[in-house]
Amino acid sequence: MKPLTRNGFTLTELLVVTAILMSLFGLVLSGARTSGRTDGDIRRGAQQFASLLLASQSLSLGSPTGAAVIIDPEGQLSDTVAQARRFPFIEGVVVQGMPPADPTASAIQVRLSPTNDDAASLVHGYKIRFFERAAGTDGPVSDWFSLACTAPPQAVVSMRRENGQSSQTALWPTQPASGVLSFQVARYPIPAGLSQALPDGVAIDLRHSGYGDETMSDWRSLADKGAIAVGFDPVGTVDSLMQNVLPQAGRSRTVQPLTPSEQIYFLITFRDEIEDPAVNTLASDRAMWVVVQPQTGRVTIAENVPQTSTDVTALRAAR
């Protein structure tokens, strides 16, 4: 008699196999969640931020005013970054106040008359330079000076102390032969085009983000400084690091943008850890740094070196 053959599985065998597969699937999901939670989301957020910086750098190439990235803050962190447009220079003539009666003055009041925009637009300017324009040609152009204009067309022009200017290192322009001194004003950027939210639960820790020169207290931390912008010039280098880019009620633009010569650092980590006062995010082995090299515009991503403290020494070591 031909022996009987079995062509299937018993119910018990199917249940055992199903249980094993469900256990393995659960382990896979658990591992995936752990991986994403420890480094996947943070790395993706750092790459996303770095990509936006590089995209803005590409947009700046060949543009007369360049391009920028704005980091929109929420308290001491930011989880939203945006490409920004940099408007053309405001141009016009100086009506009063230039050159100054005292050539050693560090700040002077001037009256400006724009020719390509309304005078009200001067409130968005942050730096100004001077030159003689005659017969369609421009004479020698001065250095950039800081500009503060809260009551246009009256403005205050001062030395750019953040960039090392002083009455000993910078010269005010002299009266041109034509008798008419022209000016160009560079404006703060505004959000335009692509705006991105970092991965859910990931944010930029502005408390430890900042400029590489720790001696500059205004730039050591970017927390509580309003919207931050990194500006690229027409050749792709970083020409400005800015605070309080987006006007806010009750907040005056007292700190002029900086032309950086040292690296700019942004710490990317978990939002809940930034918001927890008991957590030192510099101690995290999951946090990552996005670093911008101003001379070349190069953007790199690096792992955080965990630290037990949050002082200047620890911050330098973490970077």
Disulfide bonds with the S-S distance in Angstrom:
none
